[in-house]
Amino acid sequence: MSGNKVNHHLFIRENKPVSFSEQTLDKIRQLVKRYPEGQQKSAVLPVLHIAQQENGGYLSVDMMDYVASLLELKPIEVYEVASFYSMFFLEKTGRYVIEVCQTAPCAFCGGDDLMEYLEEKLGVKNGETTSDGLFTLRGVECLGGCGNAPVMQVNTAFNEFMTKEKVDRLIHELKEEAGKGLISGTKWEEEFS
Ligand code: FES
């Protein structure tokens, strides 16, 4: 996924010391070893995934600088990658990140209406997080399921042929799930689609 439509800003410098555990560093060394000598730059995507996970779901400037130092890259090279791919978040997100595909096939099949509906239902605009910290809403480019438009993704769960009714059930289900302290976002589709 790339070409994120959300306007990210690289403003989250927390000035906190950032470091990985020896175990994580070892995982990164293994990743780097997969690439030819001097090509450690190629490991930047998987390393950023690890960094995002370790950093509570987003990449602060401090964390990106740390990744740059580990891979012997210029910080700007890491910023460029992190800001290009929509799977990386440059600011804190809600517990559930709802991504609505806004590319033409989905837009023509109701994707734009879904985005409007979600904005209204959640009381946030594209790119924003609800005040309870539960949902971040964002429009993204093609999610790769064009034949089953309109498509939206919630965390890692793919939801196809979406309708307003399905959105209602999904939001209800996720709120219930969050209320019970469960962590998921992946089981909804199996149950309701
Ligand atoms: S256009 Fe929406 S998934 Fe491809």
Residues whose N, C-alpha, C, O or C-beta is under 5 A from the ligand:
A	BS01	FES	C101 T103 P105 C106 C142 L143 G144 G145 C146 V151
